Amino acid sequence: KVTFQIMAEEVESLTGVELNIGFDASKVNIESVSTGEMFQGDKEAIFHSEVDNDAGDVYLLSAILDGDSPSITGTTSIAVIVVEVLSSGITELLFDGSESFRDPDNAIITISEAIGGVVIAN
């Protein structure tokens, strides 16, 4: 098993996240998707994920709903993904380019770079 964290680095007023991740379903399966540090504590939040291990897709939608400042500034983990390796070789988990970060006013926060993860199994 391999564990990945989906990170937001050096963000300002991050309230919502939507993203899609693709992977080679012949090489890995997604075992679980769980909340990251962004949603820990007393925050009321939405955290929804859909995994299709046959198609090789993960969809994630999350948002902080409450509080005087329903957002995060700085660096935080959005989600934790546990991957089961099915076969040896090299494969990647890649964002599909549709990822979106939003602030409390639902304005888009520019993502300067989205970096996927690499699994190397012997």
PEDAFEN-V383314 format. One record per residue. N is the residue number from 1. SS is DSSP state (a for helix, b for strand, c for the rest). PHI is phi in whole degrees, -180 to 180 (none if undefined). D_CENTER is the distance of its C-alpha to the mean C-alpha in Angstrom with 2 decimals. Layout:
N|SS|PHI|D_CENTER ; N|SS|PHI|D_CENTER
This chain:
1|c|none|17.53 ; 2|b|-128|14.86 ; 3|b|-113|12.02 ; 4|b|-115|9.00 ; 5|b|-110|7.15 ; 6|b|-87|4.20 ; 7|b|-110|7.03 ; 8|b|-116|8.86 ; 9|b|-109|12.37 ; 10|b|53|15.60 ; 11|b|-94|14.54 ; 12|b|-125|17.22 ; 13|b|59|17.14 ; 14|b|-80|13.47 ; 15|c|-114|13.69 ; 16|b|-133|11.31 ; 17|b|-138|8.05 ; 18|b|-137|8.06 ; 19|b|-156|6.63 ; 20|b|-125|8.05 ; 21|b|-125|7.97 ; 22|b|-107|11.52 ; 23|c|-154|13.35 ; 24|c|-83|17.02 ; 25|c|-68|17.77 ; 26|c|-82|21.10 ; 27|c|-107|19.71 ; 28|b|-141|16.74 ; 29|b|-122|15.58 ; 30|b|-85|12.43 ; 31|b|-86|14.12 ; 32|b|-158|11.71 ; 33|b|-131|8.37 ; 34|b|-133|9.12 ; 35|b|-67|8.82 ; 36|c|-97|8.55 ; 37|a|-59|11.57 ; 38|a|-55|10.96 ; 39|a|-109|12.29 ; 40|c|-83|14.94 ; 41|c|98|18.56 ; 42|c|-93|20.51 ; 43|c|-77|18.09 ; 44|c|-85|18.21 ; 45|b|-149|14.87 ; 46|b|-105|13.41 ; 47|b|-141|10.42 ; 48|b|-127|10.58 ; 49|b|-135|9.12 ; 50|b|-129|11.40 ; 51|b|-117|11.91 ; 52|b|-121|14.87 ; 53|c|-70|16.00 ; 54|c|-73|19.13 ; 55|c|-89|17.69 ; 56|c|78|14.80 ; 57|b|-133|12.05 ; 58|b|-127|8.81 ; 59|b|-116|8.40 ; 60|b|-135|6.30 ; 61|b|-134|8.53 ; 62|b|-150|9.06 ; 63|b|-160|11.97 ; 64|b|-90|14.51 ; 65|c|-107|17.88 ; 66|c|-124|20.68 ; 67|c|96|22.59 ; 68|c|-67|24.64 ; 69|c|-131|21.71 ; 70|c|-78|18.61 ; 71|c|-158|16.33 ; 72|b|-123|15.12 ; 73|b|-123|16.78 ; 74|b|118|16.21 ; 75|b|-119|13.49 ; 76|b|-153|11.01 ; 77|b|-91|8.05 ; 78|b|-90|5.54 ; 79|b|-152|4.75 ; 80|b|-120|7.08 ; 81|b|-116|7.69 ; 82|b|-104|11.45 ; 83|b|-113|13.12 ; 84|b|-99|16.81 ; 85|b|-82|18.83 ; 86|c|-99|21.42 ; 87|c|-150|23.49 ; 88|c|-74|24.38 ; 89|b|128|23.47 ; 90|b|-116|20.70 ; 91|b|-145|17.61 ; 92|b|-126|14.35 ; 93|b|-104|10.78 ; 94|b|-126|10.68 ; 95|b|-71|9.09 ; 96|c|-91|11.93 ; 97|c|97|12.86 ; 98|c|-95|12.29 ; 99|c|-60|9.26 ; 100|b|-141|10.73 ; 101|b|-111|10.95 ; 102|b|-130|13.96 ; 103|c|-96|16.56 ; 104|c|-60|18.83 ; 105|c|-92|21.11 ; 106|c|68|18.44 ; 107|c|-79|19.15 ; 108|b|-72|16.72 ; 109|b|-98|15.53 ; 110|c|-66|15.97 ; 111|c|-99|13.32 ; 112|c|-78|15.70 ; 113|c|-160|13.84 ; 114|c|-118|10.68 ; 115|c|-114|11.12 ; 116|c|-82|10.06 ; 117|b|-121|11.29 ; 118|b|-117|14.80 ; 119|b|-113|16.35 ; 120|b|-117|20.12 ; 121|b|-121|22.12 ; 122|c|-103|25.88
